[in-house]
Amino acid sequence: MNPEPAGANDIRLNVRESLTQLTVLQKQGRIVMTRDRYNPDWTDSQKALEAATNALALALDAMLWMETLPHADGGYPPLTDESGD
């Protein structure tokens, strides 16, 4: 996975790799859900995995045709938070 994406395609590749890794962990039966008071909604790992993999697949589909315009300097530098937060 590219730790410093420079554009939409790099991010899409990261999402695709995340989906692949999550699917492998699912097939290996290595995902369980934390059961505590902070997690009242996602106690069933199969339902959580289905929601997560569907969301990642939808994101991949939505990002397929995205392009990234060059930065004002004409290059594609790594993304940074320019808001100053």
Chimera marker file (.cmm) of the C-alpha trace (Angstrom):
<marker_set name="trace">
<marker id="1" x="0.000" y="0.000" z="0.000" r="1" g="1" b="0" radius="0.5"/>
<marker id="2" x="1.198" y="3.468" z="-0.857" r="1" g="1" b="0" radius="0.5"/>
<marker id="3" x="1.474" y="5.364" z="2.472" r="1" g="1" b="0" radius="0.5"/>
<marker id="4" x="1.487" y="8.813" z="0.836" r="1" g="1" b="0" radius="0.5"/>
<marker id="5" x="-1.021" y="8.891" z="-2.021" r="1" g="1" b="0" radius="0.5"/>
<marker id="6" x="-0.579" y="11.655" z="-4.544" r="1" g="1" b="0" radius="0.5"/>
<marker id="7" x="-3.924" y="11.332" z="-6.269" r="1" g="1" b="0" radius="0.5"/>
<marker id="8" x="-7.295" y="9.654" z="-6.629" r="1" g="1" b="0" radius="0.5"/>
<marker id="9" x="-5.885" y="6.570" z="-8.362" r="1" g="1" b="0" radius="0.5"/>
<marker id="10" x="-3.372" y="5.994" z="-5.554" r="1" g="1" b="0" radius="0.5"/>
<marker id="11" x="-6.198" y="6.197" z="-3.023" r="1" g="1" b="0" radius="0.5"/>
<marker id="12" x="-8.290" y="3.789" z="-5.112" r="1" g="1" b="0" radius="0.5"/>
<marker id="13" x="-5.395" y="1.331" z="-5.135" r="1" g="1" b="0" radius="0.5"/>
<marker id="14" x="-5.154" y="1.616" z="-1.338" r="1" g="1" b="0" radius="0.5"/>
<marker id="15" x="-8.892" y="0.916" z="-1.029" r="1" g="1" b="0" radius="0.5"/>
<marker id="16" x="-8.565" y="-2.085" z="-3.357" r="1" g="1" b="0" radius="0.5"/>
<marker id="17" x="-5.670" y="-3.448" z="-1.291" r="1" g="1" b="0" radius="0.5"/>
<marker id="18" x="-7.693" y="-2.916" z="1.910" r="1" g="1" b="0" radius="0.5"/>
<marker id="19" x="-10.611" y="-4.840" z="0.413" r="1" g="1" b="0" radius="0.5"/>
<marker id="20" x="-8.278" y="-7.670" z="-0.604" r="1" g="1" b="0" radius="0.5"/>
<marker id="21" x="-6.698" y="-7.846" z="2.851" r="1" g="1" b="0" radius="0.5"/>
<marker id="22" x="-10.073" y="-7.758" z="4.599" r="1" g="1" b="0" radius="0.5"/>
<marker id="23" x="-11.335" y="-10.575" z="2.378" r="1" g="1" b="0" radius="0.5"/>
<marker id="24" x="-8.267" y="-12.706" z="3.176" r="1" g="1" b="0" radius="0.5"/>
<marker id="25" x="-8.743" y="-12.140" z="6.917" r="1" g="1" b="0" radius="0.5"/>
<marker id="26" x="-12.412" y="-13.057" z="6.544" r="1" g="1" b="0" radius="0.5"/>
<marker id="27" x="-11.598" y="-16.300" z="4.712" r="1" g="1" b="0" radius="0.5"/>
<marker id="28" x="-9.081" y="-17.177" z="7.414" r="1" g="1" b="0" radius="0.5"/>
<marker id="29" x="-11.708" y="-16.564" z="10.118" r="1" g="1" b="0" radius="0.5"/>
<marker id="30" x="-9.469" y="-14.051" z="11.846" r="1" g="1" b="0" radius="0.5"/>
<marker id="31" x="-11.963" y="-11.242" z="12.384" r="1" g="1" b="0" radius="0.5"/>
<marker id="32" x="-14.031" y="-11.038" z="15.554" r="1" g="1" b="0" radius="0.5"/>
<marker id="33" x="-15.916" y="-8.110" z="16.990" r="1" g="1" b="0" radius="0.5"/>
<marker id="34" x="-15.070" y="-6.302" z="20.207" r="1" g="1" b="0" radius="0.5"/>
<marker id="35" x="-17.925" y="-6.718" z="22.616" r="1" g="1" b="0" radius="0.5"/>
<marker id="36" x="-18.212" y="-3.754" z="24.926" r="1" g="1" b="0" radius="0.5"/>
<marker id="37" x="-20.539" y="-0.858" z="25.640" r="1" g="1" b="0" radius="0.5"/>
<marker id="38" x="-18.927" y="1.256" z="22.894" r="1" g="1" b="0" radius="0.5"/>
<marker id="39" x="-19.913" y="-1.240" z="20.193" r="1" g="1" b="0" radius="0.5"/>
<marker id="40" x="-23.671" y="-1.797" z="20.391" r="1" g="1" b="0" radius="0.5"/>
<marker id="41" x="-24.170" y="-1.838" z="16.599" r="1" g="1" b="0" radius="0.5"/>
<marker id="42" x="-21.552" y="-4.221" z="15.208" r="1" g="1" b="0" radius="0.5"/>
<marker id="43" x="-21.517" y="-7.338" z="17.372" r="1" g="1" b="0" radius="0.5"/>
<marker id="44" x="-21.892" y="-9.870" z="14.549" r="1" g="1" b="0" radius="0.5"/>
<marker id="45" x="-18.650" y="-10.185" z="12.605" r="1" g="1" b="0" radius="0.5"/>
<marker id="46" x="-20.307" y="-11.558" z="9.455" r="1" g="1" b="0" radius="0.5"/>
<marker id="47" x="-22.713" y="-8.620" z="9.244" r="1" g="1" b="0" radius="0.5"/>
<marker id="48" x="-19.883" y="-6.168" z="9.910" r="1" g="1" b="0" radius="0.5"/>
<marker id="49" x="-17.671" y="-7.791" z="7.275" r="1" g="1" b="0" radius="0.5"/>
<marker id="50" x="-20.491" y="-7.742" z="4.748" r="1" g="1" b="0" radius="0.5"/>
<marker id="51" x="-21.108" y="-4.040" z="5.386" r="1" g="1" b="0" radius="0.5"/>
<marker id="52" x="-17.398" y="-3.198" z="5.224" r="1" g="1" b="0" radius="0.5"/>
<marker id="53" x="-16.667" y="-5.163" z="2.057" r="1" g="1" b="0" radius="0.5"/>
<marker id="54" x="-19.782" y="-3.769" z="0.351" r="1" g="1" b="0" radius="0.5"/>
<marker id="55" x="-18.743" y="-0.225" z="1.284" r="1" g="1" b="0" radius="0.5"/>
<marker id="56" x="-15.204" y="-0.721" z="-0.006" r="1" g="1" b="0" radius="0.5"/>
<marker id="57" x="-16.516" y="-2.254" z="-3.240" r="1" g="1" b="0" radius="0.5"/>
<marker id="58" x="-18.874" y="0.704" z="-3.692" r="1" g="1" b="0" radius="0.5"/>
<marker id="59" x="-16.003" y="3.139" z="-3.072" r="1" g="1" b="0" radius="0.5"/>
<marker id="60" x="-13.893" y="1.347" z="-5.682" r="1" g="1" b="0" radius="0.5"/>
<marker id="61" x="-16.696" y="1.599" z="-8.200" r="1" g="1" b="0" radius="0.5"/>
<marker id="62" x="-17.254" y="5.286" z="-7.456" r="1" g="1" b="0" radius="0.5"/>
<marker id="63" x="-13.543" y="6.083" z="-7.740" r="1" g="1" b="0" radius="0.5"/>
<marker id="64" x="-12.890" y="4.157" z="-10.951" r="1" g="1" b="0" radius="0.5"/>
<marker id="65" x="-13.113" y="7.156" z="-13.263" r="1" g="1" b="0" radius="0.5"/>
<marker id="66" x="-11.672" y="9.802" z="-10.938" r="1" g="1" b="0" radius="0.5"/>
<marker id="67" x="-8.697" y="11.772" z="-12.156" r="1" g="1" b="0" radius="0.5"/>
<marker id="68" x="-6.449" y="14.125" z="-10.211" r="1" g="1" b="0" radius="0.5"/>
<marker id="69" x="-5.539" y="17.527" z="-11.520" r="1" g="1" b="0" radius="0.5"/>
<marker id="70" x="-1.932" y="18.579" z="-10.994" r="1" g="1" b="0" radius="0.5"/>
<marker id="71" x="-0.984" y="20.811" z="-8.085" r="1" g="1" b="0" radius="0.5"/>
<marker id="72" x="-0.548" y="24.517" z="-8.814" r="1" g="1" b="0" radius="0.5"/>
<marker id="73" x="3.206" y="23.903" z="-9.238" r="1" g="1" b="0" radius="0.5"/>
<marker id="74" x="2.454" y="21.392" z="-12.017" r="1" g="1" b="0" radius="0.5"/>
<marker id="75" x="3.441" y="18.280" z="-10.052" r="1" g="1" b="0" radius="0.5"/>
<marker id="76" x="1.728" y="15.603" z="-8.023" r="1" g="1" b="0" radius="0.5"/>
<marker id="77" x="3.196" y="15.970" z="-4.510" r="1" g="1" b="0" radius="0.5"/>
<marker id="78" x="2.066" y="13.712" z="-1.651" r="1" g="1" b="0" radius="0.5"/>
<marker id="79" x="-1.155" y="14.866" z="-0.034" r="1" g="1" b="0" radius="0.5"/>
<marker id="80" x="-0.898" y="17.070" z="3.035" r="1" g="1" b="0" radius="0.5"/>
<marker id="81" x="-3.491" y="18.780" z="5.167" r="1" g="1" b="0" radius="0.5"/>
<marker id="82" x="-3.280" y="22.378" z="3.992" r="1" g="1" b="0" radius="0.5"/>
<marker id="83" x="-6.013" y="23.581" z="6.377" r="1" g="1" b="0" radius="0.5"/>
<marker id="84" x="-3.550" y="24.078" z="9.227" r="1" g="1" b="0" radius="0.5"/>
<marker id="85" x="-5.601" y="21.988" z="11.674" r="1" g="1" b="0" radius="0.5"/>
<link id1="1" id2="2" r="1" g="1" b="0" radius="0.2"/>
<link id1="2" id2="3" r="1" g="1" b="0" radius="0.2"/>
<link id1="3" id2="4" r="1" g="1" b="0" radius="0.2"/>
<link id1="4" id2="5" r="1" g="1" b="0" radius="0.2"/>
<link id1="5" id2="6" r="1" g="1" b="0" radius="0.2"/>
<link id1="6" id2="7" r="1" g="1" b="0" radius="0.2"/>
<link id1="7" id2="8" r="1" g="1" b="0" radius="0.2"/>
<link id1="8" id2="9" r="1" g="1" b="0" radius="0.2"/>
<link id1="9" id2="10" r="1" g="1" b="0" radius="0.2"/>
<link id1="10" id2="11" r="1" g="1" b="0" radius="0.2"/>
<link id1="11" id2="12" r="1" g="1" b="0" radius="0.2"/>
<link id1="12" id2="13" r="1" g="1" b="0" radius="0.2"/>
<link id1="13" id2="14" r="1" g="1" b="0" radius="0.2"/>
<link id1="14" id2="15" r="1" g="1" b="0" radius="0.2"/>
<link id1="15" id2="16" r="1" g="1" b="0" radius="0.2"/>
<link id1="16" id2="17" r="1" g="1" b="0" radius="0.2"/>
<link id1="17" id2="18" r="1" g="1" b="0" radius="0.2"/>
<link id1="18" id2="19" r="1" g="1" b="0" radius="0.2"/>
<link id1="19" id2="20" r="1" g="1" b="0" radius="0.2"/>
<link id1="20" id2="21" r="1" g="1" b="0" radius="0.2"/>
<link id1="21" id2="22" r="1" g="1" b="0" radius="0.2"/>
<link id1="22" id2="23" r="1" g="1" b="0" radius="0.2"/>
<link id1="23" id2="24" r="1" g="1" b="0" radius="0.2"/>
<link id1="24" id2="25" r="1" g="1" b="0" radius="0.2"/>
<link id1="25" id2="26" r="1" g="1" b="0" radius="0.2"/>
<link id1="26" id2="27" r="1" g="1" b="0" radius="0.2"/>
<link id1="27" id2="28" r="1" g="1" b="0" radius="0.2"/>
<link id1="28" id2="29" r="1" g="1" b="0" radius="0.2"/>
<link id1="29" id2="30" r="1" g="1" b="0" radius="0.2"/>
<link id1="30" id2="31" r="1" g="1" b="0" radius="0.2"/>
<link id1="31" id2="32" r="1" g="1" b="0" radius="0.2"/>
<link id1="32" id2="33" r="1" g="1" b="0" radius="0.2"/>
<link id1="33" id2="34" r="1" g="1" b="0" radius="0.2"/>
<link id1="34" id2="35" r="1" g="1" b="0" radius="0.2"/>
<link id1="35" id2="36" r="1" g="1" b="0" radius="0.2"/>
<link id1="36" id2="37" r="1" g="1" b="0" radius="0.2"/>
<link id1="37" id2="38" r="1" g="1" b="0" radius="0.2"/>
<link id1="38" id2="39" r="1" g="1" b="0" radius="0.2"/>
<link id1="39" id2="40" r="1" g="1" b="0" radius="0.2"/>
<link id1="40" id2="41" r="1" g="1" b="0" radius="0.2"/>
<link id1="41" id2="42" r="1" g="1" b="0" radius="0.2"/>
<link id1="42" id2="43" r="1" g="1" b="0" radius="0.2"/>
<link id1="43" id2="44" r="1" g="1" b="0" radius="0.2"/>
<link id1="44" id2="45" r="1" g="1" b="0" radius="0.2"/>
<link id1="45" id2="46" r="1" g="1" b="0" radius="0.2"/>
<link id1="46" id2="47" r="1" g="1" b="0" radius="0.2"/>
<link id1="47" id2="48" r="1" g="1" b="0" radius="0.2"/>
<link id1="48" id2="49" r="1" g="1" b="0" radius="0.2"/>
<link id1="49" id2="50" r="1" g="1" b="0" radius="0.2"/>
<link id1="50" id2="51" r="1" g="1" b="0" radius="0.2"/>
<link id1="51" id2="52" r="1" g="1" b="0" radius="0.2"/>
<link id1="52" id2="53" r="1" g="1" b="0" radius="0.2"/>
<link id1="53" id2="54" r="1" g="1" b="0" radius="0.2"/>
<link id1="54" id2="55" r="1" g="1" b="0" radius="0.2"/>
<link id1="55" id2="56" r="1" g="1" b="0" radius="0.2"/>
<link id1="56" id2="57" r="1" g="1" b="0" radius="0.2"/>
<link id1="57" id2="58" r="1" g="1" b="0" radius="0.2"/>
<link id1="58" id2="59" r="1" g="1" b="0" radius="0.2"/>
<link id1="59" id2="60" r="1" g="1" b="0" radius="0.2"/>
<link id1="60" id2="61" r="1" g="1" b="0" radius="0.2"/>
<link id1="61" id2="62" r="1" g="1" b="0" radius="0.2"/>
<link id1="62" id2="63" r="1" g="1" b="0" radius="0.2"/>
<link id1="63" id2="64" r="1" g="1" b="0" radius="0.2"/>
<link id1="64" id2="65" r="1" g="1" b="0" radius="0.2"/>
<link id1="65" id2="66" r="1" g="1" b="0" radius="0.2"/>
<link id1="66" id2="67" r="1" g="1" b="0" radius="0.2"/>
<link id1="67" id2="68" r="1" g="1" b="0" radius="0.2"/>
<link id1="68" id2="69" r="1" g="1" b="0" radius="0.2"/>
<link id1="69" id2="70" r="1" g="1" b="0" radius="0.2"/>
<link id1="70" id2="71" r="1" g="1" b="0" radius="0.2"/>
<link id1="71" id2="72" r="1" g="1" b="0" radius="0.2"/>
<link id1="72" id2="73" r="1" g="1" b="0" radius="0.2"/>
<link id1="73" id2="74" r="1" g="1" b="0" radius="0.2"/>
<link id1="74" id2="75" r="1" g="1" b="0" radius="0.2"/>
<link id1="75" id2="76" r="1" g="1" b="0" radius="0.2"/>
<link id1="76" id2="77" r="1" g="1" b="0" radius="0.2"/>
<link id1="77" id2="78" r="1" g="1" b="0" radius="0.2"/>
<link id1="78" id2="79" r="1" g="1" b="0" radius="0.2"/>
<link id1="79" id2="80" r="1" g="1" b="0" radius="0.2"/>
<link id1="80" id2="81" r="1" g="1" b="0" radius="0.2"/>
<link id1="81" id2="82" r="1" g="1" b="0" radius="0.2"/>
<link id1="82" id2="83" r="1" g="1" b="0" radius="0.2"/>
<link id1="83" id2="84" r="1" g="1" b="0" radius="0.2"/>
<link id1="84" id2="85" r="1" g="1" b="0" radius="0.2"/>
</marker_set>
